[in-house]
Amino acid sequence: MVVLGSVTGDHATAGLDYPRWVFFRSKVSPPTDADDRAVPGLIGSATPGKGRPTPKRKTSEALNKRPLVPADRKAAGKSAREANKEARNREYQAMQTGDERYLPVKDKGAVRRYVRDYVDARWNLGEFFLPVAMIFVVANLFLKGNPNAAAAAILVLYVIVLVTIIDAYIMWRKLKKKLRAKFGDDTFMRGLAMYAVMRAFQLRRARLPKVLVKHGEYPS
């Protein structure tokens, strides 16, 4: 703060050549917390604090940080293994019972359930393909000495493969129409054709999730 003052006293008697009036800066010390609390109740005085100093930012961040690696790795690993084992057990039970809550993501949903029930209710040639193929492989071992018979067996196998593919195509065309009629939009169709065909080519007893319908019990 700049104030106007006069030079008097020793400076004048000492013969110093000062002007009669000079400008000088008064030093005003900043108010302290003690000054704010000196007279309670005055206008502009500070309100009482919370009784403890505000923690620094570094201190707060340090308190909020959690270790990425637990202190007891052995106990944490054991807990994680038990949780994974429990999840696998729930998933296995869901595969047996069809419980939607714990099924894998690829099998969840009403649409996937409808596809499985439709495929399981149908007699698919693809479900017999694996046993028939195994028979032809074994037969081919005994027909090595007879090239004509071996060639005929391979030809028959190719015909069976072609017929099963045609049967799977017909199955999907019919199933696709039923899905559109029941669920409407086609956005859910992605991946369903392969899902249905792969299930149709599996042995009925080996299908997962387990078959829950009998032959001929088509979903409504």
Sequence and secondary structure as in RCSB ss.txt:
>XXXX:A:sequence
MVVLGSVTGDHATAGLDYPRWVFFRSKVSPPTDADDRAVPGLIGSATPGKGRPTPKRKTSEALNKRPLVPADRKA
AGKSAREANKEARNREYQAMQTGDERYLPVKDKGAVRRYVRDYVDARWNLGEFFLPVAMIFVVANLFLKGNPNAA
AAAILVLYVIVLVTIIDAYIMWRKLKKKLRAKFGDDTFMRGLAMYAVMRAFQLRRARLPKVLVKHGEYPS
>XXXX:A:secstr
 EEEEE  THHHHTT    SEEEEE       HHHHTTSTTSTT      SS    HHHHHHHH   SS S HHH
HHHHHHHHHHHHHHHHHHHHHH  GGGS GGG SHHHHHHHHHHHHS  GGGGHHHHHHHHHHHHHHTTT HHHH
HHHHHHHHHHHHHHHHHHHHHHHHHHHHHHHHH  SGGGTTHHHHHHHHHTS GGG SS   S TT    
